[in-house]
Amino acid sequence: MEALGADDAAEPRVVRETAAFLLDHQPVIDLPPLIDLDDVVAACDGYLEELRRRLAH
């Protein structure tokens, strides 16, 4: 959240947009049961930039 410059009120939207981002890149069956944003940042190039773009709309 800090890296995005987002406050706590934006958290539900960050969660939704992160799930949407992951689903754009892999089948739902491959999603882990628990998603850590730091893990997504480390594993997915362009995630933060894409999330910032999605949150701006």
VOKEMAR-809833 format. One record per residue (C-alpha): chain; x negated, y negated, z negated. Coordinates in Angstrom, 1 decimal. Last residue first. Layout:
REM VOKEMAR-809833
("A"; (X; Y; Z))
...
***
This chain:
REM VOKEMAR-809833
("A"; (9.4; -5.3; 13.2))
("A"; (6.2; -6.0; 11.4))
("A"; (6.4; -2.7; 9.5))
("A"; (6.0; -0.7; 12.7))
("A"; (2.9; -2.7; 13.8))
("A"; (1.3; -2.3; 10.3))
("A"; (2.1; 1.4; 10.5))
("A"; (0.4; 1.7; 13.9))
("A"; (-2.7; -0.1; 12.7))
("A"; (-2.8; 2.0; 9.5))
("A"; (-2.4; 5.2; 11.4))
("A"; (-4.9; 4.5; 14.2))
("A"; (-7.0; 7.6; 13.6))
("A"; (-5.1; 10.1; 11.5))
("A"; (-6.8; 12.3; 9.0))
("A"; (-8.3; 9.8; 6.5))
("A"; (-5.3; 7.4; 6.6))
("A"; (-2.9; 10.3; 6.3))
("A"; (-4.8; 11.7; 3.3))
("A"; (-4.8; 8.3; 1.7))
("A"; (-1.0; 8.2; 2.3))
("A"; (-0.5; 11.4; 0.4))
("A"; (2.2; 13.6; 1.9))
("A"; (3.8; 16.4; -0.1))
("A"; (5.6; 19.4; 1.5))
("A"; (3.0; 19.3; 4.4))
("A"; (4.3; 18.7; 7.9))
("A"; (3.6; 21.5; 10.3))
("A"; (7.2; 22.6; 10.6))
("A"; (8.2; 19.0; 11.5))
("A"; (6.2; 19.3; 14.7))
("A"; (3.2; 17.0; 15.1))
("A"; (2.2; 13.6; 16.3))
("A"; (5.4; 11.6; 16.6))
("A"; (6.6; 13.4; 13.5))
("A"; (3.6; 12.0; 11.6))
("A"; (4.5; 8.5; 12.6))
("A"; (8.2; 9.0; 11.6))
("A"; (7.2; 10.3; 8.2))
("A"; (4.8; 7.3; 7.8))
("A"; (7.6; 4.9; 8.9))
("A"; (10.0; 6.4; 6.3))
("A"; (7.4; 6.3; 3.5))
("A"; (6.3; 2.8; 4.3))
("A"; (10.0; 1.7; 4.4))
("A"; (10.6; 3.1; 0.9))
("A"; (7.4; 1.4; -0.3))
("A"; (8.2; -2.1; 0.9))
("A"; (9.5; -3.2; -2.5))
("A"; (6.2; -2.2; -4.0))
("A"; (4.3; -4.9; -2.1))
("A"; (2.6; -4.4; 1.3))
("A"; (-0.8; -5.8; 2.2))
("A"; (-1.3; -2.6; 4.2))
("A"; (-4.6; -1.7; 2.5))
("A"; (-2.9; -2.3; -0.8))
("A"; (0.0; 0.0; 0.0))
***
